[in-house]
Amino acid sequence: MSNSRIVHDFIAHENLWMRGFNSLTFWARNMQYLNSRWMLKFSWLRNMQ
């Protein structure tokens, strides 16, 4: 029983870690996208002047 409990805890921790990692990569991708859009907007504004 204790052995399966350890395995269960390990799997639960692994799932939690993967979820956190996925959300981190998701946010990093979103920030990259937003930054590129802002850079485009900024360069466009500079060209307007």
C-alpha positions in Angstrom: 0.0 0.0 0.0 2.7 2.4 0.9 4.5 1.7 -2.4 1.4 2.5 -4.4 0.9 5.6 -2.4 4.4 6.8 -3.3 3.8 6.0 -7.0 0.5 7.9 -6.8 2.1 10.9 -5.2 4.9 10.9 -7.8 2.3 10.8 -10.7 0.3 13.5 -9.1 3.3 15.7 -8.7 4.4 15.0 -12.2 1.0 16.0 -13.6 1.1 19.2 -11.5 4.5 20.0 -12.8 3.6 19.4 -16.4 0.5 21.6 -16.1 2.6 24.4 -14.6 5.2 24.0 -17.3 2.6 24.0 -20.1 1.0 27.2 -18.7 4.4 28.8 -18.5 5.2 28.0 -22.1 1.7 29.2 -23.1 2.3 32.5 -21.4 5.8 32.8 -22.8 4.4 32.3 -26.3 1.6 34.9 -25.7 4.2 37.4 -24.4 6.4 36.8 -27.5 3.4 37.4 -29.7 2.3 40.6 -27.9 5.9 41.9 -28.0 6.2 41.4 -31.7 2.9 43.2 -32.3 4.0 46.1 -30.1 7.3 46.3 -31.9 5.5 46.4 -35.3 3.2 49.1 -34.0 6.1 51.1 -32.5 8.1 51.0 -35.7 5.0 52.0 -37.7 4.5 55.0 -35.4 8.2 56.0 -35.8 7.8 55.8 -39.6 4.7 58.1 -39.4 6.7 60.9 -37.8 
